[in-house]
């Protein structure tokens, strides 16, 4: 059985080489459809042995994907994006799956890496990265999904959907079983680029809304709007499509309930939000994302004992998800239970030692109780774990620690590092200038 790799790309010079190198020895043919790159993407791909084709971008991901399928020659087709890779550990598993005579298509695991334990996609939350893969091992958290990315090349095979394009409808409409191969992982690194993801999310929401305008009664289009609206935090849009989906379909996925609940929560309508989180938890008792936000709604409504239990349950079912630690700590602090708040935050840092939300939450706790000495210690620890985070506050507190110890030049060096990372932070510059003047 031969395998063709099908890709669509645009301006992916920084990622395409790694992607194609990760499938050496796995695929027999590389089809790359470029939709308008102006960088070195095409040249790099050609050096890696790809066959290059060009297709004008028409604001339709399915159209571009289908162009790539049309150029494939292998018995099987593997679909990847440029910011994805496959670890060598999984090459044999994928090859063996293609030898199964009765198999037509497989769902593989799509693993999305991130540096934050608060990270979630749709209504799936981050988990601590304890896997043995070489790919992605430097990133502390990930979110997994199943997606159809491996299938036989078949007549009429096609993606559908302007965004979140899918192959599943092709097989479902023909009652062809889609098998699961969760042990084969596609490692996705695109979620690590926050700036790029925000731009993409807004663009994707625009495409989803354009689809919806053509067919307001299409539940999948409403689902796409909810999914993208959550990414850009457009709460009225999320709520409108979530409610429309519920009117259209008798069975409602948890993402729709979560989208409606979170939109209402963020709009200050906690009492209306709570039933949506309750529905998710009743069906999925281990849904940490719903449990955490249920706790936030309960706390806002003054139902503090119930909120505490919800936060505790969220921590129990997913110790790598950081939001319930911070929320529980805030609740305990507001109740004057300082030692409980401290213990919860330290538990979160112990479980997620390189998470910016946890490190920042502990540091802010120090400042709220006016423990400046501990704040400087925790700032230094946070800066050592994540030198590019903290918005400048961690650098200022670390520099203050050095200054008080008489190491003025070291303090200035720390401040200048912070200025390079956060040039808009006037407090860093002011402190650097003060220390420099005292240093002579």
Secondary structure, DSSP 8 states (H G I E B T S, - for coil): --EEEEEEESS-TTTHHHHHHHTTTT-SEEEEEES---SSHHHHHHHTT-EEEE----S-HHHHHHHHHHT--SSEEEE--TTEE--GGGHHHHHHHTT-TT--EEEEEEEEEES-TT-EETTEE-EE-----STTTT-SEEEEEEEEEEEE--TT---B-SSS-BSHHHHHHTT---EEEEEEEEEE-GGG-HHHHHHHHHHHHHHHHHHHHH-TT-HHHHHHHHHHHHHHT-HHHHHHHHHHHHHH-SS--HHHHHHHHHHHHHTT-HHHHHHHHHHHHHH-TT-HHHHHHHHHHHHHTT-HHHHHHHHHHHHHH-TT--HHHHHHHHHHHHTT-HHHHHHHHHHHHHHSTT-HHHHHHHHHHHHHTT-HHHHHHHHHHHHHH-TT-STTHHHHHHHHHHHHTT-HHHHHHHHHHHHHH-TT-HHHHHHHHHHHHHH-
